[in-house]
Structure formats: structure tokens, C-alpha cells
């Protein structure tokens, strides 16, 4: 089985390991950090451990439907998590939905944008993805800016679409096609290094 490791100027994106449990739990059990990601938010160490277990098990899938990676600085600091889930496969390739979360200490420093840009490159050039989808609660302007700055295009808003925490809220939708990404990058990658290496589960 192979693991994914992507290098950017400031970051490593790598597979999850059991040694990540403390950092992972600290982030995904924090109600402020996970306010807009209620489907990932956990309420106990046991729930966080199961979440991590699923991320590690995904590495061994013969045809991976989930790519979950740790965002880590080159100095070794734990920034957060990023990844995507395959929502459909067809003769055109894979359609995937992205997600990410980070420690507030690293907000506003461009780390998520750098990580997402590298993940997009991997998806389009290495993993047969033809379309990337993204979504966020309308009030989550920070996440919307990240997607827009990475070239994703707004595709509409569903007004008063879902109950979120304490009220009905609207949800925004974004998308990026492979040909749009290639046009933005003049048909070439930005030079991020991706390696496949052995991973232990």
C-alpha cells in the first residue's frame, strides 16, 4: 500500500498516523474551530480516535475514495487537515468534494491556500479528477475566500438551506474543472513535489 506526501515551499501534506491523535483530537473537538464543520466535530476522545482510524484505513483502499492528509510546516508544526472525498466516478474521471480545517494559530498566513493549491494539483494531475466541488455556510467568508483564491468559481447559494447550530443558514457552492485549472496554470504544474511511499497502518 502506498501513502501520499506532497511538498510545497512551506508545507508537507502527509498521511495521518496514530501519533497524530493528540493534535487531531485537539482540533476536531474544539467547538470554535469546528463551528462550520459540524459533520466532523467530535465530542470525545473515542470519537476522534474513530475519525482518525477511518483516515488511516483509507490509505489501504485499493481504489481510494477518500484522501485525508495532515498539513504540517516544514519545521514540523501541526497546522491541520485537508482532503477530499470522491462523490462520483464516471468515464470522465472523478468528481470530488474538498474539506479542510486548521489551528487558529495559523489562520491568515496563507497556509490553507498553499495546501489546497497543492492538493488540487495532485487531484488533477495524479488522481484522475475532472471536477472539484466545495461548499461552505454563507457566513463562513474565510473559507469562501480560500476557495476563490484557489480559482474555484461560485455556482450559487441555497438560501435558508439547512439548520446549522442554532438557526437556518444559507449554503454557498463552488466548483473547479480540470480544464479551468489547466488554463489558470498554462497547462503546467506549479512544481509541487509529490511522492508515493510506504505507509504503515
C-alpha positions in Angstrom: 0.0 0.0 0.0 1.2 3.5 -0.8 1.0 6.8 1.0 0.9 10.3 -0.3 3.3 13.0 0.5 3.2 16.4 -1.1 5.8 19.2 -0.6 5.2 22.9 -1.0 7.5 25.8 -0.3 6.4 25.9 3.3 4.5 22.7 4.0 4.3 19.0 3.9 1.0 17.3 3.2 1.2 13.7 4.5 -0.9 10.8 5.5 -2.3 10.5 9.0 -0.6 8.4 11.6 -1.7 7.2 15.0 0.8 9.5 16.6 -1.4 12.4 15.3 -4.2 11.5 17.7 -3.5 14.3 20.3 -3.2 17.1 17.7 -6.1 15.7 15.7 -8.4 15.4 18.7 -7.5 18.9 19.9 -8.6 20.5 16.7 -11.7 18.4 15.7 -13.2 18.5 19.3 -12.9 22.3 19.6 -16.3 23.8 19.1 -14.9 27.1 17.8 -12.6 25.6 15.2 -15.2 23.2 14.0 -18.2 25.6 14.2 -18.7 25.4 10.4 -17.8 21.7 10.1 -20.4 20.1 12.3 -20.2 16.8 10.4 -16.5 16.3 11.5 -16.8 17.9 15.0 -16.3 15.2 17.8 -17.5 15.2 21.4 -15.0 12.8 22.9 -11.5 11.2 22.5 -13.2 8.0 21.4 -15.0 9.8 18.6 -11.8 11.5 17.5 -9.9 8.2 17.6 -12.5 6.6 15.3 -12.3 9.5 13.0 -8.5 9.1 12.8 -8.9 5.3 12.3 -11.1 5.9 9.3 -8.4 8.3 7.8 -5.7 5.7 8.3 -7.8 2.8 6.9 -8.4 4.8 3.8 -4.7 4.6 2.9 -5.1 0.9 2.3 -8.1 1.1 0.0 -7.2 -0.5 -3.4 -9.1 2.4 -5.2 -9.1 5.2 -2.7 -12.4 7.1 -2.3 -11.0 9.3 0.5 -7.8 11.3 0.6 -7.2 12.8 4.0 -3.8 14.5 4.7 -2.2 16.3 7.6 -1.0 19.9 6.9 2.4 20.3 8.6 5.0 23.0 8.3 8.5 22.1 7.1 9.6 22.8 10.7 7.2 20.1 11.9 4.4 22.2 13.3 0.9 20.6 13.1 -1.3 23.0 11.1 -4.5 21.0 10.5 -6.1 18.7 8.0 -7.1 18.8 4.3 -8.5 16.3 1.8 -11.3 15.2 -0.5 -13.9 12.5 -0.9 -14.8 11.0 -4.2 -18.5 11.7 -4.8 -18.8 10.2 -8.2 -16.8 8.3 -10.8 -17.6 8.1 -14.5 -15.8 7.8 -17.9 -14.9 11.5 -17.4 -13.0 10.7 -14.2 -13.6 11.5 -10.6 -15.7 14.3 -9.1 -14.6 15.1 -5.5 -15.5 17.4 -2.7 -12.8 19.1 -0.7 -12.6 20.0 3.0 -10.1 21.5 5.4 -9.6 22.8 8.9 -6.7 24.4 10.7 -5.5 25.6 14.1 -6.4 29.3 14.5 -2.8 30.0 15.2 -2.1 29.6 11.5 -5.1 31.5 10.2 -4.4 34.4 7.9 -1.0 33.2 6.9 -1.9 31.6 3.6 -1.2 28.0 4.7 -4.6 26.6 3.7 -4.5 28.3 0.3 -1.0 26.8 -0.3 -2.1 23.4 0.8 -5.3 23.5 -1.2 -3.4 24.6 -4.3 -1.1 21.7 -3.9 -3.9 19.2 -3.3 -5.7 20.5 -6.5 -2.5 19.9 -8.5 -2.3 16.3 -7.1 -6.0 15.7 -7.8 -6.0 16.9 -11.4 -2.5 15.6 -12.5 -2.2 12.4 -10.5 -5.6 11.1 -9.4 -7.9 11.3 -12.4 -10.1 14.1 -11.0 -12.0 16.2 -13.6 -14.0 18.4 -11.1 -13.5 19.7 -7.6 -16.5 20.8 -5.6 -16.5 22.9 -2.4 -19.2 24.3 -0.1 -19.5 26.4 3.0 -22.1 28.1 5.1 -22.5 31.6 3.6 -21.3 33.4 6.8 -18.0 31.4 6.6 -16.3 34.1 4.5 -12.8 32.9 5.4 -13.4 29.5 3.7 -15.1 31.1 0.7 -12.0 33.4 0.2 -9.7 30.4 0.2 -11.7 28.6 -2.5 -12.0 31.7 -4.6 -8.3 32.5 -4.4 -7.5 28.9 -5.5 -9.6 29.5 -8.6 -12.8 27.9 -7.6 -15.9 29.6 -9.1 -19.1 30.4 -7.3 -22.0 28.3 -8.5 -24.9 29.5 -6.4 -26.4 29.9 -3.0 -29.1 27.8 -1.4 -31.0 30.3 0.8 -32.0 29.2 4.3 -31.0 25.7 3.2 -30.1 23.9 6.4 -30.3 24.1 10.2 -26.8 24.9 11.5 -26.1 25.0 15.2 -29.0 27.3 16.2 -30.7 28.7 13.1 -31.4 28.2 9.4 -28.5 29.3 7.3 -27.7 29.6 3.6 -25.0 27.5 1.9 -22.6 28.6 -0.9 -21.4 26.2 -3.6 -18.1 26.4 -5.6 -16.6 24.3 -8.4 -13.4 24.0 -10.5 -13.0 21.9 -13.6 -9.7 20.4 -14.7 -9.6 22.4 -17.9 -10.1 25.6 -15.9 -7.3 24.7 -13.6 -5.0 23.9 -16.6 -5.9 27.3 -18.2 -5.1 29.1 -14.9 -1.7 27.3 -14.8 -1.0 27.4 -18.5 -1.2 23.7 -18.8 1.6 23.0 -16.3 2.0 22.3 -12.7 3.4 24.8 -10.2 6.3 22.5 -9.2 4.9 20.9 -6.1 6.7 17.6 -5.3 4.5 14.5 -4.8 6.0 11.2 -3.7 4.4 7.8 -3.2 5.9 6.0 -0.2 5.2 3.1 2.0 2.7 3.8 4.8 2.1 1.7 7.9 -1.4 1.1 9.2 
